[in-house]
Amino acid sequence: MLRLTMALVAATFASATSLHAQGWPAGQPIKVVIPFTAGSATDVIARTVFEQVGSQIGQTFVIDNRVGASGTLGASAVAKADPDGYTLLVNSSSHTITPSTFPNLPYDTEKDFAAVIPLANLANVLVVAPTKYKSVKELVDAGLAKPGTLNYATAGAGSASHVNAERFLLAAKAKAQHVPFKGAPEALREIVADRIDFYFTPLAPARGLINDGKLAAIAVSSSQRSKALPNVPTTIEGGFPNSEYNFWIGVFAPSKTPAPVLERLHKEIAAALANPGVQEKLTKLGADPMPMSANDFRALIGKEIKDNAALVKAAGISAK
């Protein structure tokens, strides 16, 4: 009798969940949590894409910038949110770094999130003050000539920009002092003022400053040159093998979000990414397409968590 009752409860719950999923979205605003500052690459790209998704489904998407602890505060809020499709997370590849840099995370990066879809792959750009260094080799030579004098900015300890810089420094066999900031806008101001030597930044928040001559882009960290900066060499081309780092931005939901909602989200976001107007905007931001199924995106997350764990250990990276 008890087993029958439990089975009926489970069936009733499954039926209610299915009906709820079929009615999604039902006139309720959808919150998109971005764990980085307004104006960051993650923020700008998320706003660009979800503005189009909102038009497609006639729904309001509310951007919520939850900044702090290298993105883990915002991620934690989404991990604990109701899995009803009305709270989403847009995170960068920092998502696969924090399991190694934050030993006591209040969530499980793989188990507590459903990977929905990647939005874009971006080349991180190595920027310096415009009159300081003309090439990657010149930057590294300056650091090797006077050990301990170089410093570099990041969007936070344990962030993607932090790992990117340390991967580069390992490849260059050089050292530099880490200076963390809340996000890209703050870090870029210090580069422009020539108080910080270099910064691996997503192109989106830096492009205007590069175009205006206030920043110099001397390399990109991606495996290949960026379509948005075809004349800027990669760090590998600059003479440093094994220095590449690929930076992506993607959408996640709480892990128990109903499958029909996840499938609808993937479909609508993919349609937004295929929109010519959105594609034009993303191209200007230096974002390259990253078409991938939810299953493939999930597999990428698992692989990067393992790869980044090895890199964090080798570089001695800490979120403290």
N, C-alpha and C positions, 0 to 999 in steps of 0.2 A: 504493500500500500504506500509506504514511504517512497519507494523508488518511483512508483507511478506519479505520485504528487510532484516529486522533483523533476520528473520528465515533463510534466504538464507546465511547471513553472518555467523550465528552460525553453520549451516550445513557445510559450506565451511571450517570453522575453525576446526570443529570436524573431517572432512575428512582429512584435512592436518595433524592434530595431529595423527590420526590413521596411515596414511602413514609413518609419521616420526617414530612412535613407531615400525612399522613393519620393518623399516630399521635399527633399533638400534641393535647393535652398528655399526656405519658406518665409521670405520677407524679413528675415532677421539679419542684421549686419554681420559680416564675417570679419573677425579680427585677424590681422596679419602681424605677428610679432617679429620685429627685426632687432636682433641683439646688438646692433651697432648704431652709431650716431646718424642723424639726418645728414644727408650729403655724402655719406660713404657709398662705395660702389654697390654694396648689398642693398642699401636703401634706395638708391636711384633706379637700379634695375628692377627691384621689386615693384616700385611705384609705377614704372613704365609698363610692366607686364600686367599687373592687376587692375590698372585703369582700363585696359582693353578687356580683360576677363569680366569686369563689372559691366561693361557695355554689352557684352555678349549674353550674359544671363540676367541682366536687369537687376543686379544686386550691388549693394554698397560694401566695399572693402575698406576697413578702417586700419590705417597703419599705426602700429604701436611700437615706438622705439624704446626697448628695454635695455639700456646700456649698463655694462659692468661685468667684471670678472671674465674678460675675454670671450664674451658671448654666452657664458653659462647661466647668467641670471635670466635672460630671455628664454633660453632653451628650457630651463627648469620650469618656468611658468607654463610653457606649452606642454611639457611632459605631464604636468599635473592637471591640465585642463580637461574638461569633459570631452570625450572622444565623439563629438557629434558633428564635426565638419565645420564648426563655427569659430574655431581657433586654429590658426596655422602658424608655422615657423618658416621664415626664409633665412637660411644661414649660409655661410661661406664654407670653404674647405677647413676652416678652423674647427668645424664640427667633428672632424676625424682626428684632431690633434689633442683636444682637451681631455680625452680619456687617459692620455699619457702624462699630461701636465697638471691635472687636478685629480689627485688620488682618491678624494672623497666626494666625488660628484653625487648630487642628490637624485640622479637618474642614470639609467643604463643607455648609452648612446645607441646601441643596436636594438635593444629590446623595447625601449619606451617610445620609439618613433617609427612611423611608417614613412619610408622614402617615397615621395610622390613623383617628382620629376626635376631634373636639372634645368636651370634657366639659361645658363651661359657658361662658357669657359673664357676667362680673361687673362691676358698677359699682365703679370705684375711688372711694373716699369721701375727700373733703377734710376731714381732722380737725385740730382745734386744741384747746388747753387750754380747758376749759369756760367760763372767765371772761375769755377773751382777746379773741376777735373774734366778732361776732354774724352776720356775713355775709361773702361773698366780697369785696364792694366795700370793706368796712371793712378787711379784710386787705390788699388791694391799696393802698388809700389810705395805710395805715400805712407800707408799703414805699416809696411814692412820696414821702411826706413826709420820710422819713429814708433816703435811698438807701444801700444797703450794710448796713442793719441787720437785714433779714430773713434767716432761714435755713430750710432745709427738709430733711427726712429722706427717704432712699430705702432700698430693699433692696439697694443696691449700685450702683456706677458703671456706667452703660450698661444698667441694668435697666429694666423696664417703668415702674416708679414714677418713675425718673429722667426718662425720655422724657415721661411724662405731665406731670410738674411743669414741664419746660422748654417743652412745648407751651403750657401754661397761661400761663407767664410771657411767652412771645412774644406771645400774644394780648392779655395785659394790659399789654404794654410796660413790664414791671417787671423788677427784678433781685432775686436772692436767693442766698445762699451755700449750696452743696450740701454736705450732711453724710451720707455713706454709712454704712450699717450692714450687718451680716451678713444680717439678715432683718427681717420685720415685727415680731416680738415685741420685739426690741431697740429698734427705732425708736419703737414705740408707748410704751415705758416713758419715753423722753425727751420725748415730747409730753405725756404725763400729768404729768411733773415740770416742765413748762413751760420746758425748756431748749432745745427746738426749736419754731419757730413753726408749721410746718404739714407735713402729710404726706399724699400721695395713696396710700391703702392699700386693698387689697381688703377688703370688708366682713367676711369670715369671721373673721379674727383680731381685729378691732376691735369686733365687735358687742356682746360682753359689756361692754366698757368704755364703750361709748356708752349701753347700757341702764342701766348703773350710775351714769351721770352723770359719769364720770371723763374722758370725751372729748366734744367737741361736733362733730357732723357738720354742716358748713355748706354742703356742695354735693356733687354726684356728677359725675364726669367723662364719663359716658356720654352718648350722643346723646339718650337719653330717661331720664326718672326711673326709679329702681329700684323694682320691685314691693315689695322688702323695706323701702324707705324712701320711701314715697309722698309724704311731706310735705317731703322735702329737695329743693331745686331743683337743676337742672343748672348747670354753670358758664356755659353759654350763657344760661340764664334769669337768672343773676346779673349779666348785662351784658357778657359777654365772648365775642363770636362767634368761631368757629373755634378754640375751646379744648377741644373734645371729644376724648376718647381712650377707645377701647374695649379692655377687658382680657379675654383669654380664657385657658383652660387646655385642653390637648389631649394626646393620646397619640401617641407615635412609636415606631418600631422601626428597627433597622439596615436599610439600604436593600435588601440582598439577601435579606431574610427571604422565604421562599416565599409566593407569592400565596395558596394555600389557608389558610395560618396567618394572614395579614393579614385575609383575609375572615372567618375564624372569630372573630378578635379583634374586628373591627368589629361582627359580629353579636351577640356575647355582651355587649360593652360597651353597645351600643345597647339590648339587652334590660334590662341593669342600670339604665340611665338611665330606662327606661320603668317601672321598678318603683315602685309608689306610695310605699313606704317610703323609697326613695332620693330620689324627687322631693320628698317632704316635708322630708327633711333638707337637701337642696340649697337649697330655697326659704328655709329658716331661715338658711342661710348667705349669702343674697343672690345666689344663682346662678340665672341664667335659662337655659332650654334653648337649645341651639345645634345643632339637627338639621342634619346635613350629611353628604354622601357623602364617601368617601375622596378621590375626584377633586376635588370642590369644595373640600375642606379643603386639598389640595395647591395648588390655584389661589390660595386665599386667602394661603397662605404666600408664594408667589411675588410676589403683589401687595404684601403688606405689607413685604417685604424692600426693594422699590423705593421705596415711600412713606416708610419709615423712614429710608432713606439720605438722602433729601432733607431730612427733618426734622432729622436728626442734624447735617447740614452747616449748616443754617440756624441751629440753636441752638448750634453749636460744642461738642457733647457729646463727651466723651472718657471712655474706661473707665479712664484713669490716675488 
